[in-house]
């Protein structure tokens, strides 16, 4: 979906402005194409799905482990 790519790109831009190394990840979630982010903080990788945070009105998808994100997301 174009919305998730826009969210992921904007999140990457904002994080990078603050000096947080962030990249966009692509794959699938909920059976369709999807994009989310990986941040590296103090040498540790975390994942954030801004789209899922927005639609669920939660921060459950903010700075989570790879194991947790891979329960619902598949990387290309």
C-alpha positions in Angstrom: 0.0 0.0 0.0 1.2 3.5 -0.8 0.2 4.8 2.6 2.6 2.5 4.5 5.5 3.4 2.2 4.8 7.1 2.8 4.6 6.5 6.6 7.8 4.5 6.6 9.6 7.1 4.4 8.5 10.0 6.6 9.4 8.2 9.8 12.9 7.4 8.3 13.3 11.1 7.4 12.3 12.3 10.9 14.5 9.7 12.7 17.5 10.5 10.5 17.0 14.3 11.3 17.5 13.3 14.9 20.5 11.2 14.2 18.8 7.8 14.6 19.9 5.4 11.9 16.7 4.2 10.3 15.9 2.3 7.1 12.7 1.2 5.3 12.0 -2.5 5.2 9.7 -4.1 2.6 7.7 -7.3 2.7 4.2 -8.4 3.6 1.9 -8.1 6.5 -1.7 -9.2 6.8 -1.4 -10.9 3.4 -0.4 -7.8 1.4 2.6 -5.7 0.5 3.8 -3.6 3.3 6.6 -1.3 4.5 7.9 -0.6 8.0 11.2 0.6 9.6 14.3 -0.7 11.3 16.2 1.5 13.7 19.7 0.9 15.1 20.1 2.4 18.5 23.4 1.8 20.4 24.1 -1.1 18.1 20.8 -2.8 18.6 18.2 -3.2 15.9 14.6 -2.3 16.6 11.6 -2.3 14.3 8.7 0.1 14.1 5.5 -0.2 12.0 4.1 3.3 12.0 1.1 2.2 9.9 0.1 -0.5 12.4 0.6 2.0 15.3 -1.7 4.5 13.6 -4.5 2.1 12.7 -4.5 0.3 16.0 -4.1 3.6 18.1 -1.4 2.0 20.1 2.4 2.0 20.4 2.6 -1.8 20.4 4.5 -1.5 17.1 7.2 1.0 18.3 10.8 -0.2 18.8 10.1 -3.9 18.9 12.4 -6.9 18.4 12.9 -8.7 15.1 11.3 -11.8 16.7 8.1 -9.9 17.6 7.8 -8.2 14.2 8.3 -11.4 12.3 5.2 -12.9 13.9 3.1 -10.7 11.6 5.6 -9.4 9.0 7.6 -11.2 6.3 10.7 -9.5 4.9 11.3 -9.6 1.1 
